[in-house]
Amino acid sequence: MNEKIRIALNEQINAELYSSYLYLSMASFFKRLNLEGFARWLEVQAMEELTHAMKFFNFINERGGKVDLTSIDGPPTSWDSPLSASEAVYKHEVKVTGLIYNLVNIATEEKDHATSNFLQWFITEQVEEETSAEAIVQKLKLIGGEGGGLYLLDQELAQRVFTPPPGTTILAGAAKGGA
């Protein structure tokens, strides 16, 4: 595996793990506000980010690269309101999209077609991530972020269920009966 790509992919593992930490922190924030649906939505989001990290982890290993896990910065633990927390989710997803685009640029520069192909899934995923985060922000703005509308949005968000992407597992070998 090209060293420049290996380093960049390792940095992305860290970014995905940070995203998972951030969303768990936000879930805790919403639990303190008794907004269990928002918390559930973010718990699922945290699991998705962990799955993304594992996709990078497995890809590096499959390509014969070395995974270098580094420390993960602690995320913020509170926000001014449900709207400000939701806006932070959207801004974070936009940032992650930029990181993915940068990886695609590196893979293109290095003529690493396998990595470029691997990253196409993430480009599609980020469109979905940004769209769903922005929809929550827009709904919060529409309802004014409180009262009955907030309750109904919380109920809607509580319906989210974690569904790993086809062919992915959090633990390598889990699909093969391993532990």
C-alpha positions in Angstrom: 0.0 0.0 0.0 1.2 3.5 -0.9 2.6 5.1 2.2 0.9 8.5 1.5 -2.5 6.8 1.2 -1.9 4.5 4.2 -1.2 7.6 6.4 -4.3 9.4 5.1 -6.5 6.4 5.6 -5.2 6.0 9.1 -6.1 9.6 9.8 -9.6 8.9 8.5 -10.0 6.0 11.0 -9.2 8.5 13.7 -11.7 11.0 12.3 -14.4 8.3 12.1 -13.8 7.2 15.7 -13.9 10.9 16.8 -17.2 11.2 15.0 -18.6 8.2 16.9 -17.4 9.8 20.2 -18.9 13.1 19.2 -22.3 11.5 18.5 -22.3 9.5 21.7 -21.6 12.8 23.6 -24.5 14.4 21.8 -26.7 11.4 22.6 -25.9 11.9 26.3 -26.7 15.6 26.0 -30.1 14.8 24.5 -30.7 12.2 27.2 -30.2 14.9 29.8 -32.9 16.9 28.1 -35.2 13.9 28.1 -35.2 13.8 24.3 -34.8 10.1 23.9 -35.6 10.1 20.2 -32.8 12.6 19.4 -30.5 10.5 21.7 -31.5 7.3 19.8 -30.9 8.9 16.4 -27.4 9.9 17.6 -26.6 6.5 19.1 -27.4 5.0 15.7 -25.2 7.7 14.1 -22.4 6.7 16.5 -22.7 3.1 15.4 -22.6 4.1 11.8 -19.4 6.1 12.3 -17.8 3.1 14.1 -18.8 0.9 11.1 -17.1 3.5 8.8 -13.9 3.3 10.9 -14.0 -0.5 10.7 -14.4 -0.3 6.9 -11.2 1.8 6.7 -9.5 -0.5 9.2 -10.3 -3.7 7.2 -9.4 -2.1 3.9 -6.0 -1.1 5.1 -5.4 -4.6 6.5 -6.7 -6.3 3.3 -4.3 -4.2 1.2 -1.3 -5.2 3.4 -1.0 -1.8 5.1 -0.3 -1.1 8.7 -3.0 0.4 10.9 -1.8 3.0 13.3 -4.4 3.8 16.0 -3.9 7.1 17.7 -5.5 8.9 20.5 -9.0 10.4 20.0 -9.7 13.9 21.2 -12.6 14.3 23.7 -15.6 15.9 22.1 -17.7 18.7 23.5 -20.3 17.6 26.1 -23.0 20.2 25.9 -24.7 22.6 23.5 -26.9 25.6 23.9 -30.0 23.9 22.5 -31.3 21.0 20.4 -31.0 23.2 17.4 -27.3 24.1 18.1 -26.5 20.5 18.7 -28.2 19.5 15.4 -26.4 22.3 13.5 -23.2 20.9 14.9 -24.0 17.5 13.5 -24.6 19.0 10.1 -21.4 21.0 10.2 -19.5 18.0 11.3 -20.9 15.9 8.4 -19.9 18.6 6.0 -16.4 18.5 7.4 -16.2 14.7 7.1 -17.3 15.0 3.5 -14.4 17.3 2.9 -12.1 14.7 4.4 -13.5 12.0 2.1 -13.0 14.2 -0.9 -9.4 14.9 0.1 -8.8 11.1 0.3 -10.3 10.7 -3.2 -7.9 13.5 -4.4 -4.9 11.7 -2.8 -6.0 8.3 -4.4 -6.3 10.0 -7.8 -2.9 11.7 -7.5 -1.3 8.5 -6.4 -3.1 6.5 -9.2 -4.5 4.1 -6.6 -7.6 2.9 -8.3 -8.5 0.3 -5.7 -8.6 3.0 -3.0 -10.5 5.4 -5.3 -13.1 2.7 -5.9 -13.3 1.9 -2.2 -14.0 5.6 -1.4 -16.9 5.8 -3.8 -19.2 4.2 -1.2 -18.2 6.9 1.3 -19.0 9.7 -1.2 -22.6 8.3 -1.6 -22.8 7.8 2.2 -21.9 11.4 2.9 -24.6 12.7 0.6 -27.1 10.7 2.8 -25.4 11.9 6.1 -25.5 15.5 5.2 -29.1 15.3 3.9 -30.5 13.6 7.0 -28.6 16.0 9.4 -29.8 19.1 7.5 -33.4 17.8 7.5 -33.3 17.7 11.3 -32.0 21.2 11.4 -34.6 22.5 9.0 -37.4 20.8 11.0 -36.2 22.3 14.2 -36.1 25.7 12.6 -39.6 25.2 11.3 -41.1 24.2 14.6 -39.2 26.7 16.6 -37.3 24.0 18.5 -39.7 23.6 21.4 -43.2 22.4 22.4 -45.4 19.9 20.6 -43.3 20.1 17.4 -40.2 19.1 19.3 -42.0 16.2 20.9 -43.2 15.0 17.6 -39.8 15.3 16.0 -38.3 13.4 19.0 -40.9 10.6 18.4 -40.0 10.5 14.7 -36.2 10.3 15.4 -36.8 7.5 18.0 -37.8 5.2 15.1 -34.3 5.0 13.6 -32.6 1.6 13.7 -29.0 0.7 13.1 -28.6 -1.3 10.0 -25.0 -2.1 9.0 -24.2 -1.7 5.3 -24.3 -5.0 3.4 -21.1 -7.0 3.7 -19.8 -5.1 6.7 -19.3 -6.1 10.3 -18.0 -4.3 13.3 -15.9 -7.3 14.3 -13.8 -9.0 11.6 -14.9 -12.6 11.4 -18.2 -12.0 13.1 -20.1 -12.9 10.0 -18.2 -16.2 9.8 -19.2 -17.3 13.2 -16.2 -15.8 15.0 -16.3 -13.8 18.3 
